[in-house]
Every structure is written in structure tokens, then in C-alpha cells.
Amino acid sequence: MAQYTRVSGSVGLITLQNPPVNALSAAVRLGIGEAVQRALGDQEVQSVVICGQNGLFCGGADIREFGKEMTGPPLVPMIHAIEAATKPVVAAIEGSALGGGLELALGCHYRISHCKARLGLPEVTLGLLPAAGGTQRLPRLIGVPAALNLITTGHHVTAAEALQLGIVDQVTEHNAVDVAVKFALSVTGKPLHDRRVSSLECPAAPDLDSLFEEAMLKVRVACVQAVRAAATLPYARGMEREKALMATLFGSGQARALQYFFFAQRAVGRWSTPGGARWDTSQPRPVRTAAVIGLGTMGRGITVALAQAGLSVVAVETQAKQLTEARKAVAGMLKRAAVRRGTTPEPGSITYSDQLQAAARADLVIEAVFEDMEVKETLFRQLSAVCRPDALLCTNTSSLDVDHLASQTRHPHLVLGMHFFAPAQAMKLLEVVYGARSSPTAVATAMQLGKTMGKVSVAVGNCRGFAGNRMLKRYLEQAFFLLEEGATPEGVDRALEEFGFAMGVFRMSDLSGLDVGWRVRKAEGLAQSGLTGPSARVRQGRRYSPLGDLLCEHQRFGQKSGRGWYQYEPDPWLHRFLEEYRARHGLLPRRIDQQEVLERCLFVLINEGFQILEDRIVAGPEDIDAIYVLGYGWPRHRGGPMFYAHMVGLERVAQRLEHYHQAHPEVPYLQPCGLLRRLVASGSPPIHRWRRAIAGPHSQL
Ligand SMILES: CCCCCCCC/C=C\C/C=C/C(=O)SCCNC(=O)CCNC(=O)[C@H](O)C(C)(C)COP(=O)(O)OP(=O)(O)OC[C@H]1O[C@@H](n2cnc3c(N)ncnc32)[C@H](O)[C@@H]1OP(=O)(O)O
């Protein structure tokens, strides 16, 4: 709703009230409309100020209303009524003015912003365009190039940038509402025609056509077309075009997926564990000093992420040469980040040492040493002896047993996994892996620390590979099997990249290094050299592809060695190698189409996701989707693997898995898992009802 009061004698003050972000729900739109009418009809009122309660102007349209039947007064005529008003209307922007919120402000005659506010039109990130006049007013106000940039990227700008662009008229360090009220008094009675953005001519820009053509190639076509309408058509016709384009986007699968993902990223913060620990009943402990042990690539990235979050960091590396290199590399990373942000690097928050003892006073320790259980076991025993008894001891392992590491310490309830993704200073995802004995406070502390570092933290139970790598294993395995059966790395990657992955599975393996997985498979007793005959392709009673191991035996470790699944120099080796391999094992190559590549790679990964849900390793499908979009390059516009399964239809996913399982009975993971089958049997409920279905023996199924 919106509250109406009269202040300073003649200013009508309209306050949007819809916590937490004053989204423009039906009730708020109704409230604004009524308040505007009241203000315009009140003889005593000479000018109007619109603001939001609790220091936040407006987070835009209420995204939860999308996809439902629209109720309440529409936004566009409401904004028109404000713009057409004969009394000056001033927007007092604090906190955020985003999407419909900024469009509302653009309908006002003046905009005053607090210096800490952020403004933007992020609709494109939700698969939409700013259809409350944003595509028509913003280009008229700030010109086509700047408006196109904001509308097609969804980037937010600071108040200072908004002032420079001409979006706002004034920026203040004081209370923006008080300043706006004074301003409103000062403009009483002044002519308003030039202040109505819809009546402005779009400023001329050189070579508009090539600007639009270039933008079309890069970005969302609908946004570009709408802004082109602003530049070439009268306002009213531009608005018709904006509406028509929005109608094509509104119900699209992409928009649904992006809106689902907006909420999924936030839902993962409301974590819970099967043991009953929960986000709302567990208090995080403050972490001021963190120690990072091991300054290889991951350790350096973690050090930077912690320092950038404002923590004091003790960076420990026992090898002198590595320590010197790390110190230089970390300084370089901080400097580059500061240049990108236009700030200066914060000095003095990192101290370096070659002694473990330096970690003794840290509130929390994250080890990022070599991925080897013996090395980590020893380190955890040492840390337990050296560190404060209440220090949280965390491992950045990507797959080793957190419970086992906890058992090496005196305080296993303070041991956790904090699984970062490379590059750790940039990637948004953090898997917080709790063990059987991890305390709720420990989980809450690591989750909070992730948030402080600007990450999306997902609470995950301890199992081999946790959630992300456990699913990845099945995906990689299918990709190898497809090569055995006749596919090529190029063909598999093409299918996945056309689906939306930034990189196909083989290109991604080449980038991250084939030797990493090889080492893990050797430790698991899977990679064995010299095997011939049928036993070469079977391990632990199941089909196994040694292709990745064989490549490593040929010193093809990916980009780091100049060769992997791809040849980075003229070299037909790989195709010959595959032909010989297939001939040796009596495998008849066949033509494998894109559909089979996608179904086998993606559905097997989704099936493992359902198994992870059934095993209660994560609390809900949103956790898996956040992990895959933010950590594994799953295309955001497809919502994540579990949302994709919901869109494809659970019955189809199960049927296709069953089909491939019949063709490959030696691959048990192709068989639809129990939860997937139960969901299908219960009529395939929508994704937001899966949590209830997972709830275990008391499930609704
Ligand atoms: C047939 C065609 C017909 C078409 C007719 C349609 C006409 C459409 C007209 C207009 C188009 C306008 C579209 C839009 O405005 S789309 C929305 C654009 N806005 C955004 O994308 C902003 C999203 N929000 C944020 O970026 C942030 O929330 C923030 C910066 C405002 C605040 O950040 P922070 O303090 O970190 O809080 P949280 O992000 O954690 O959010 C708190 C809480 O609030 C929920 N929430 C946030 N924004 C919205 C919103 N716009 N609608 C609904 N809910 C919102 C958020 O989900 C959190 O709640 P939780 O999930 O329960 O935790």
C-alpha cells in the first residue's frame, strides 16, 4: 500500500509501504493511484513527493505476481497520470530504484537521490524488458547509447553515475526525503512541460543504425527493438511497441527460468540440515581474522576474497618460493580488482608467514593444500594443536570426506568444508559442507562468511563430491561413454554449447586440467594402467571408460600441456586414438545426434540431483540449481538442472532415462532414482512442491 500525508504545509508526501523492498504489488499500485488523486485534488497541496519506507525507494514490480493472473491497476497508466499532473512531483530515491521503481521515478518531474542509492533497469536479467515506459523514457532522458547500455545489461548505477548521466537532478548526503520536500517547495508553480520525459525528443546520436545493429548482435533483441522505437517513433507508438514486445517475453520459458532463479538464489540462504539445524535458529559467530593455509591457485583466490570482504587475513605457505610468488600474485590480484572498481587497494589486511603457528589466533582457518587425504589429515591434526580451541577449521577440499578430517581434530563440531570454485575471488558459489558432527553455529558462521564475501552459500551434506562434483561425475561419465560409442569431443561440446553452456564438457576439462580427475580416480582405485580386454572397461562391476586416464598416460593434460581433448597445434592424434580404442574394444561407432548427447549428459546429471535430494544432502531443488548455475556454467536462462527437469516434464525425463538404461543396463545411474519415480507416480508436482515430497517417510507421495 501507500501512505499519504501532508508535510511542510503544502507538500503531499506519498510513501510506498511494502516490506522488504516496496515492490509495486497490486495493493501498492492501488495505493499510489489513490494517493496521487488525493494530492492532486487537495487545494492546499502545491507539490508532491514520492518516497519508499525504510530507506528504500522501490525494488520494482512485484516479481511474485508474474506468471499469475494480473490484478489491481496497471502500472503504465498510473505513471502516465503522475507525469501528466499539473503539480510538480518529485521522486525521493533512497536505497534502490530498480525496474518499475525507476520507471515510476522517470514518470516524476524531478528526481533527488541519496548518494548511496543505486538505480537500474534489471528486467533483462529476469527475461523481460522495462515495459512501464522505461525503454521509451530513459533514451529520451539520457540518450540512446547510455540507455541501451543500461537496459540491455541490467547494470545498476550509483547515484553519482546517475547524476552524471542525467537520470537524477540532484544527489544528497542528507535525508533524501527532507531534501526532496524542500526541493518540491522550491519548484511549486514552475512550468512542467519540459520536465515530462515522454515529451522530450530523443537526443540525436551519430550513427544510430550501426549502434543498434551492433547491439542486436550482442544482446537481447527485444530490448534493442524497444529502444529503437524510442529513437524513431513518437512516444505513444513507442509505448505500443514496448507493450507488444513485453507480451512476447512475458510468458516465455526464459523469463520463467530467470525469475525462478532470482528467488532460488535467495531461498538457499534459508538453509536447514536433516539434523534440525536451521538458518533462523542458529547464530553465526563473528569472524574478524581468518587464516588461509596453502597458497596455490585456490589459496591465493580465497585470500583475496577474504581480504576484499574486509577481514584480516593470515596467509600461510610453508614453501619459501611459493610464499614469495603468492605474495606477489595476491598483491597483483588486489591491484587489478581495485583498478576495475576505481578504488585503491586496501593495504595491511594480509600478513604472510611460512609457519603454521601464525594461524594460532585466527577465528577461522581455511586450508587449501594439495588435494590428498594424508596431507590434509596431518594438517588438521596440526591445526587442532596450534589453533584456538574455538577456531573453526575448514577445508577447501572438492571431494574428500569432511567427517574423516573432523575426526583428526579435538573439536570435530568446529570442522566444515568450505568448497570454493576457481577463481575463488570471482566465482559466486560456495558449498558449505557440514559433517555429521558440525555444530549449527559452525554452519551458520561459514554461511554468513560466504555472504560477507559476496558469495551465494549453499549448505550441503557430506558425501563423495558433495552436490556439485557428485553430479558432475555422472555427466562426465556419459560424455566419455558417448565418445566410446562414436561421438567426438567437438560434437558433444557443440550440443552442450548450443544448449547454453559457456563451455562444453571436453573444453571445460581441458581448461581445468585432466590430471586433477585422474589423481582422484587413482586414489579411488578406478584409474589403472595396463588393463586389456573387457576388464579394461569395467570397474567395481560397472561400465567404466578409461579414456580420460589414457589421455593422461599420453601426457595430454589439457591446456596446461598444450593438448587434451583438443589439439592446440596441428595434430590428428585424438581422432586416430579414438578409432584405435574403439577397434581394440570391438565397439562399433554409430552416429549420435544432439538429442542423445543432451539427454544422456543432462538427464543423468538430473537423476543424480534427485538422488542427492532423496539422500537429504541438500534441502531443496533450489540448492542444486544455485550450485549448477553459479558454479558449473549451467545456463541461467534455463534456471538450473532441476528447474529444467520441471520444464521438460518429470515423466519425460524418467522415460528417456529408462530408455537409455535399457540400452545400457551396465550403467546403473541411468535408471530413474526412487524420488524421481515417486514424483512421476504422484502426478509430477511442480518444483515448488518437491520439498514436501522429499520430506522422507512422512512424504505426501
Ligand atoms: C502480457 C504482457 C503484460 C505485461 C504487463 C507488465 C507490465 C510490467 C510493467 C513493468 C515492468 C517492470 C518490471 C520490473 O520491475 S521487474 C523487477 C525489477 N526489479 C528487480 O529485478 C530488483 C530485484 N531486487 C533486488 O535486486 C534486490 O532485492 C534489492 C537490491 C532491491 C534489495 O537487495 P537486498 O537488500 O539484498 O534484499 P534481497 O535481494 O535479499 O531481497 C529481500 C527480499 O525481497 C524479495 N524481493 C526483492 N525484489 C523483489 C521484487 N521486485 N519483487 C518481489 N520480491 C522481491 C526477495 O526475493 C527477498 O525475499 P525472499 O526471496 O523471500 O528472501
The ligand as a Gaussian input file, in Angstrom:
#p B3LYP/6-31G(d) Opt

LIG

0 1
 C        1.078000      -9.586000     -21.484000
 C        2.119000      -8.604000     -21.128000
 C        1.704000      -7.769000     -19.999000
 C        2.876000      -7.127000     -19.449000
 C        2.500000      -6.096000     -18.496000
 C        3.563000      -5.966000     -17.499000
 C        3.835000      -4.561000     -17.206000
 C        5.079000      -4.597000     -16.439000
 C        5.419000      -3.322000     -16.043000
 C        6.613000      -3.050000     -15.619000
 C        7.822000      -3.834000     -15.813000
 C        8.634000      -3.813000     -14.625000
 C        9.255000      -4.907000     -14.289000
 C       10.048000      -4.962000     -13.064000
 O       10.183000      -4.054000     -12.290000
 S       10.764000      -6.443000     -12.764000
 C       11.584000      -6.211000     -11.232000
 C       12.819000      -5.452000     -11.405000
 N       13.487000      -5.352000     -10.138000
 C       14.476000      -6.140000      -9.790000
 O       14.886000      -7.001000     -10.513000
 C       15.058000      -5.888000      -8.426000
 C       15.131000      -7.155000      -7.659000
 N       15.567000      -6.940000      -6.306000
 C       16.855000      -6.684000      -5.973000
 O       17.731000      -6.513000      -6.781000
 C       17.163000      -6.624000      -4.516000
 O       16.163000      -7.338000      -3.841000
 C       17.263000      -5.216000      -3.908000
 C       18.525000      -4.513000      -4.464000
 C       16.032000      -4.377000      -4.200000
 C       17.422000      -5.362000      -2.370000
 O       18.502000      -6.257000      -2.105000
 P       18.693000      -6.927000      -0.663000
 O       18.556000      -5.900000       0.362000
 O       19.956000      -7.712000      -0.744000
 O       17.469000      -7.894000      -0.474000
 P       17.120000      -9.267000      -1.184000
 O       17.563000      -9.281000      -2.579000
 O       17.563000     -10.379000      -0.321000
 O       15.530000      -9.196000      -1.206000
 C       14.774000      -9.222000       0.008000
 C       13.500000      -9.956000      -0.257000
 O       12.711000      -9.213000      -1.185000
 C       12.373000     -10.014000      -2.296000
 N       12.324000      -9.158000      -3.484000
 C       13.266000      -8.318000      -3.914000
 N       12.862000      -7.671000      -5.004000
 C       11.625000      -8.110000      -5.272000
 C       10.664000      -7.805000      -6.284000
 N       10.906000      -6.905000      -7.229000
 N        9.507000      -8.460000      -6.256000
 C        9.233000      -9.368000      -5.293000
 N       10.099000      -9.695000      -4.306000
 C       11.275000      -9.066000      -4.295000
 C       13.479000     -11.047000      -2.367000
 O       13.061000     -12.178000      -3.078000
 C       13.730000     -11.313000      -0.905000
 O       12.718000     -12.146000      -0.417000
 P       12.968000     -13.726000      -0.215000
 O       13.120000     -14.310000      -1.592000
 O       11.741000     -14.175000       0.457000
 O       14.219000     -13.841000       0.576000

